[in-house]
């Protein structure tokens, strides 16, 4: 839920990075639909003998049964913990022996599988990757161990005020939508989890027509197509059932949840439903948020609440733009006694950006930073692979890096005002305050 602001990079350094990494005239990669329905995104890079793969599979929490929260995540985490051919320790030893890395993890919209190997070890790497995807054994001992591990981590997180606030905020904003599922819901389900739940979810959701694989590095199209056909030939298409997802309710007024905890710093989360990544207003919203609270020390919230009033060490805002609308949130840590004033100042800045045009300098500075720092999102093979999967998932096009500066630079001051009015709802927000409530004396 939380987004931290980036440390600002000097303009001259961004110019150097822009020049070296830059907005190449070449497409980001090549898109190929394989016979089994999987989408291959290939970016050949022959400067170093390395290959990185990033796979996105539509097997995230969005498609897990509503009464089985956490099923998608535990399924993904168990894939590398033993197959019909290898034990968990054998998988670990084999990838370590070639100096590579292999991981699978869950997520909201997608599960992710990542592989990095030297080009000469690509066949070994694909053998391992295909084995964990196609042949997991889901040993009961591994399931029990993973459940115990997750429950212990959830218990530990109950002591983290920021996590407590974030969880409560997500539930307030999203309700029964999958984005609103909480650690408590996961902890209530996991003791009831049975092995067949995992087997069924994996069997239904892990299929090639549910997957996008980005390959970046020292490999040709002919070679990678032959290898994928060889190692994934037994992976068969499957029809995917249609699902009805409970949509978050539109909030009509501001609601506050107060959580008592004996701490010196109040943790505050406040915000509302935001936008999806595919929303055409995404770029204007990104710039608006940068000016409001996403731009680190140059943002209005930081300037007002931290620099001018000294009320908080950290205050920032963010829009989480996913396949479906995520959340807009402002996250603040302040002294218990300052909680009321900080909330008031946050509302003041939100309403100000809704009522008056941002300055020419604010807009120019935001555009310069956002366009100038963009090449940093493509300065490693792993980041290029991640970018490739993103452009496919959100329909951005393989020429997205070339289009990006224009999309940012088209945004006007009037656009900023329009999206601030449309997507910020200071009169109908969810507010969570985790604090020593006696000291905070909240008036909300």
C-alpha positions in Angstrom: 0.0 0.0 0.0 2.8 2.4 0.8 4.8 4.2 -1.8 8.0 6.0 -0.9 9.2 9.0 -2.8 12.4 8.8 -4.8 15.5 10.7 -3.9 15.8 13.6 -6.3 18.6 13.2 -8.8 20.6 16.3 -10.0 19.4 17.5 -13.4 22.9 17.1 -15.0 23.0 13.4 -13.9 19.5 12.8 -15.4 20.8 14.4 -18.7 23.7 12.0 -18.7 21.4 9.0 -18.0 19.0 10.2 -20.6 21.8 10.3 -23.2 23.3 6.9 -22.3 20.1 4.9 -21.6 17.7 7.3 -23.2 14.6 7.0 -25.4 16.0 4.8 -28.2 14.4 5.0 -31.6 14.3 1.2 -31.5 11.1 -0.6 -30.3 11.4 -2.0 -26.7 11.2 -5.5 -28.1 9.4 -7.9 -30.3 6.0 -9.5 -29.6 5.4 -13.1 -30.5 2.3 -15.2 -29.8 3.4 -18.8 -29.4 1.4 -21.9 -30.4 0.4 -22.6 -26.9 -1.1 -19.2 -26.4 1.7 -17.7 -24.3 2.9 -14.2 -25.3 6.7 -13.9 -25.8 8.3 -10.5 -25.6 11.9 -10.6 -26.7 14.6 -7.9 -26.4 17.9 -9.1 -27.8 20.9 -7.6 -26.0 24.2 -9.1 -27.0 26.6 -6.8 -25.1 27.0 -9.2 -22.1 26.4 -13.0 -22.1 23.4 -12.9 -19.8 19.7 -13.7 -20.1 16.9 -12.4 -17.9 13.3 -13.7 -18.0 10.3 -12.2 -16.3 6.9 -14.0 -16.5 3.5 -12.6 -15.4 0.8 -15.2 -14.9 -2.8 -14.3 -14.3 -2.8 -16.2 -11.0 -2.8 -13.4 -8.5 -5.2 -12.8 -5.6 -7.7 -11.2 -8.1 -8.6 -14.7 -9.2 -8.5 -16.7 -6.0 -11.8 -17.7 -4.4 -13.2 -15.0 -2.2 -13.4 -17.5 0.7 -9.8 -18.6 0.4 -7.7 -15.4 0.8 -4.0 -16.0 0.5 -4.4 -19.1 -1.7 -2.8 -17.4 -4.7 0.2 -16.2 -2.8 1.0 -19.5 -1.0 0.6 -21.4 -4.3 3.2 -19.2 -6.0 5.6 -19.4 -3.0 5.5 -23.2 -3.0 6.4 -23.7 -6.6 10.1 -23.7 -5.9 9.7 -26.0 -2.9 9.8 -29.3 -4.7 8.7 -30.9 -7.9 8.2 -34.4 -9.1 11.8 -34.3 -10.3 13.6 -32.3 -7.7 13.4 -31.5 -4.0 13.5 -27.8 -2.8 17.2 -28.2 -1.8 18.0 -29.6 -5.3 16.3 -26.7 -7.0 18.3 -24.3 -4.9 21.6 -26.1 -5.4 21.2 -26.3 -9.2 20.4 -22.6 -9.7 23.2 -21.6 -7.3 25.7 -23.9 -9.1 25.3 -21.9 -12.3 25.4 -18.6 -10.5 21.8 -17.8 -11.5 18.6 -16.9 -9.7 15.1 -18.3 -9.8 12.1 -17.0 -7.9 8.3 -17.2 -8.0 6.0 -14.9 -6.0 2.4 -13.9 -5.7 0.7 -10.6 -6.3 -2.6 -8.9 -6.7 -3.2 -9.1 -10.4 -0.4 -11.6 -11.4 2.0 -14.2 -10.0 5.5 -13.5 -11.1 8.3 -15.9 -12.1 11.8 -14.6 -12.7 15.0 -16.3 -14.0 18.5 -14.9 -14.5 21.3 -17.0 -15.9 24.4 -16.7 -18.0 23.6 -17.3 -21.7 25.6 -20.5 -21.7 23.4 -21.8 -18.9 20.0 -20.9 -20.5 19.0 -24.5 -21.2 19.6 -25.4 -17.5 17.7 -22.4 -16.3 14.7 -23.1 -18.5 14.8 -26.7 -17.4 14.4 -25.5 -13.8 11.9 -22.8 -14.6 9.7 -25.2 -16.6 10.0 -27.9 -13.8 8.7 -25.6 -11.1 5.9 -24.2 -13.2 4.7 -27.5 -14.6 5.6 -30.2 -12.0 5.2 -28.8 -8.5 4.5 -31.6 -5.9 3.1 -29.4 -3.1 4.4 -31.7 -0.4 2.3 -31.5 2.7 5.3 -30.9 4.9 6.3 -27.9 2.8 2.7 -26.6 2.9 2.7 -26.9 6.7 6.1 -25.2 7.0 5.0 -22.4 4.7 1.7 -21.9 6.5 3.6 -21.7 9.8 6.0 -19.2 8.3 3.3 -16.9 6.9 1.3 -16.9 10.2 4.5 -16.0 12.1 5.1 -13.1 9.7 1.5 -11.9 10.0 1.9 -12.0 13.8 5.1 -10.0 13.6 3.5 -7.4 11.3 0.8 -6.8 13.9 3.5 -4.8 15.8 4.2 -2.5 12.9 2.0 0.6 13.1 2.5 1.4 9.4 1.3 -2.0 8.3 -1.6 -1.9 10.7 -2.7 1.5 9.2 -2.2 0.3 5.6 -4.2 -2.9 6.2 -7.1 -1.0 7.8 -7.0 1.6 5.0 -7.1 -1.0 2.3 -10.2 -2.6 3.9 -12.0 0.7 4.2 -11.3 1.7 0.6 -11.8 -1.7 -1.1 -14.2 -3.6 1.1 -14.7 -7.1 -0.2 -12.8 -6.5 -3.4 -9.6 -8.6 -3.6 -7.4 -5.5 -3.2 -8.9 -5.1 0.3 -8.1 -8.5 1.6 -6.2 -8.3 4.9 -3.6 -10.3 6.9 -6.3 -11.2 9.4 -8.4 -12.7 6.7 -5.4 -14.7 5.4 -4.6 -15.8 9.0 -8.2 -17.0 9.5 -8.1 -19.1 6.3 -4.7 -20.7 6.3 -5.3 -23.2 9.1 -8.2 -24.5 7.0 -6.2 -24.7 3.9 -5.9 -28.2 2.4 -3.5 -29.5 -0.2 -6.2 -30.0 -2.8 -7.0 -26.2 -2.7 -3.5 -25.5 -3.9 -3.5 -28.3 -6.5 -6.8 -27.1 -8.0 -5.7 -23.4 -8.1 -2.4 -24.3 -9.8 -4.1 -26.6 -12.3 -6.7 -24.0 -13.3 -4.6 -20.8 -13.3 -1.1 -21.8 -14.3 -1.4 -22.2 -18.1 0.3 -20.7 -21.1 -2.7 -18.7 -22.3 -2.6 -17.0 -18.9 1.1 -16.1 -19.2 3.3 -13.4 -20.6 7.1 -14.0 -20.7 9.6 -11.3 -21.3 13.1 -12.4 -22.4 16.0 -9.9 -22.4 19.6 -10.7 -23.2 22.1 -12.7 -25.3 19.7 -15.0 -27.2 18.2 -15.0 -30.7 14.5 -15.3 -31.5 15.1 -18.7 -33.2 17.0 -20.1 -30.1 14.5 -18.9 -27.5 11.5 -20.1 -29.5 13.1 -23.6 -29.9 13.9 -23.7 -26.2 10.5 -22.6 -25.0 8.9 -25.1 -27.4 11.1 -27.9 -26.0 10.7 -27.2 -22.3 7.1 -26.0 -22.3 5.6 -28.2 -25.0 3.5 -30.1 -22.4 2.0 -26.9 -21.0 -1.5 -26.9 -22.5 -4.1 -24.1 -22.9 -7.0 -24.1 -20.6 -10.3 -22.2 -20.7 -10.5 -19.7 -17.9 -13.8 -19.3 -16.0 -15.4 -15.9 -15.9 -15.5 -14.3 -12.4 -17.7 -11.7 -10.8 -15.6 -9.4 -8.7 -17.2 -7.3 -5.9 -16.6 -3.7 -6.8 -15.7 -1.2 -4.0 -18.6 1.0 -2.9 -18.4 4.7 -3.7 -17.9 6.5 -0.4 -20.3 9.4 0.2 -18.6 11.0 3.3 -15.4 10.9 5.2 -15.0 8.0 7.6 -12.4 7.7 10.3 -11.0 4.6 11.9 -9.1 5.1 15.1 -6.7 2.3 16.3 -5.2 2.5 19.8 -1.5 1.7 20.1 1.0 2.8 22.6 3.4 4.6 20.3 5.0 8.1 20.2 4.4 8.6 16.5 0.9 8.5 15.0 0.7 6.7 11.7 -2.0 8.2 9.4 -3.3 6.9 6.1 -5.9 8.9 4.2 -7.3 8.7 0.7 -9.9 7.2 -1.7 -10.3 5.0 -4.7 -7.9 6.0 -7.5 -7.5 5.0 -11.1 -6.5 2.0 -13.2 -3.2 2.0 -15.1 -5.1 2.0 -18.4 -7.0 5.2 -17.5 -6.1 7.9 -20.1 -5.8 10.4 -17.3 -2.9 8.4 -15.8 -0.2 10.8 -17.0 -2.0 13.9 -15.7 -2.7 12.2 -12.4 1.0 11.2 -12.1 2.2 14.8 -12.5 -0.6 16.1 -10.2 0.5 13.6 -7.5 4.1 14.5 -8.0 3.3 18.2 -7.2 1.0 17.3 -4.4 3.0 14.8 -2.4 4.8 12.3 -4.6 7.8 14.5 -5.5 9.8 14.1 -2.3 11.2 17.3 -1.0 9.8 19.3 -3.9 6.2 18.4 -3.1 3.6 20.7 -1.6 2.8 18.3 1.3 6.5 17.9 2.2 7.1 21.7 1.9 4.1 22.6 4.1 4.0 19.9 6.7 7.6 19.0 7.2 9.7 22.0 6.0 7.5 24.9 7.0 5.8 23.5 10.1 8.1 20.8 11.2 5.1 18.5 12.0 6.4 15.3 10.3 9.6 13.6 9.2 7.8 11.8 6.4 4.7 12.7 4.4 4.0 11.5 0.9 1.1 10.7 -1.4 0.7 8.1 -4.1 -1.6 6.6 -6.7 -1.4 2.8 -7.0 -2.5 2.2 -10.5 -3.2 -1.5 -11.2 -5.3 -3.5 -13.7 -8.3 -2.3 -11.7 -8.5 1.1 -9.9 -6.1 1.1 -6.9 -6.0 3.7 -4.2 -4.9 7.3 -3.8 -3.4 7.7 -0.4 -1.4 10.1 1.8 0.8 8.5 4.4 2.1 10.5 7.4 4.0 9.9 10.5 3.8 12.6 13.2 3.7 13.1 16.9 0.5 12.0 18.5 -0.2 15.5 19.5 0.2 16.8 16.0 -2.2 14.4 14.3 -5.2 16.8 14.1 -3.1 19.6 12.6 -1.4 17.3 10.1 -4.7 16.0 8.8 -6.0 19.6 8.5 -2.9 20.6 6.6 -3.3 17.6 4.3 -6.9 18.5 3.5 -5.8 22.1 2.9 -3.2 21.1 0.3 -5.6 18.7 -1.4 -8.3 21.4 -1.7 -5.7 24.0 -2.9 -4.6 21.8 -5.8 -8.3 21.4 -6.7 -9.1 25.1 -6.6 -6.1 26.8 -8.3 -3.8 26.1 -11.2 -0.4 24.8 -10.3 2.4 27.2 -11.3 4.3 27.0 -14.5 7.5 26.2 -12.6 5.8 23.4 -10.6 4.6 21.8 -13.9 7.9 22.2 -15.7 9.9 20.8 -12.8 7.6 17.8 -12.5 7.8 17.1 -16.2 11.5 17.4 -16.2 12.0 15.0 -13.4 9.4 12.4 -14.6 10.7 12.3 -18.1 14.4 12.6 -17.1 14.2 9.8 -14.6 12.3 7.4 -16.9 15.4 5.8 -18.4 16.3 4.6 -14.9 13.4 2.2 -15.3 15.2 0.5 -18.1 18.9 0.5 -17.0 19.1 -3.2 -16.3 17.9 -6.4 -18.1 15.6 -7.1 -15.2 14.0 -3.6 -15.5 13.6 -4.0 -19.3 11.9 -7.3 -18.8 9.6 -5.8 -16.2 8.8 -2.9 -18.6 8.1 -5.4 -21.4 5.5 -7.3 -19.3 3.9 -4.0 -18.2 3.5 -2.7 -21.7 1.8 -6.0 -22.6 -0.4 -6.2 -19.6 -1.6 -2.6 -19.9 -1.7 -2.4 -23.7 0.9 0.4 -23.8 2.6 -0.7 -27.0 6.3 -1.7 -27.6 7.0 1.9 -28.7 6.0 3.1 -25.2 9.5 4.5 -24.3 9.4 6.7 -27.4 5.8 7.9 -26.7 6.4 8.5 -23.0 8.0 12.0 -23.1 5.2 13.2 -25.4 2.5 11.8 -23.2 4.0 13.6 -20.2 4.7 16.9 -22.0 1.1 17.1 -23.4 -0.2 17.6 -19.8 -1.3 21.2 -19.1 -2.0 23.1 -15.9 -5.7 22.8 -16.7 -5.3 19.1 -16.9 -3.8 19.0 -13.5 -6.7 21.0 -12.1 -9.3 18.8 -13.8 -7.9 15.5 -12.6 -7.4 16.9 -9.1 -11.1 17.7 -9.0 -12.1 14.4 -10.5 -9.9 11.9 -8.5 -9.3 13.5 -5.1 -12.3 13.4 -2.7 -11.5 15.3 0.5 -15.2 15.2 1.5 -15.4 11.5 1.1 -12.1 10.0 2.3 -11.1 7.0 4.3 -8.9 8.0 7.2 -7.0 5.6 9.5 -5.1 6.8 12.5 -3.0 4.4 14.5 -1.9 6.3 17.6 -1.9 6.8 21.4 -5.5 8.1 21.1 -5.4 9.9 24.5 -2.5 12.0 23.4 -3.8 12.5 19.9 -7.2 13.7 21.0 -8.6 13.3 17.5 -11.5 15.6 16.7 -12.4 13.7 13.5 
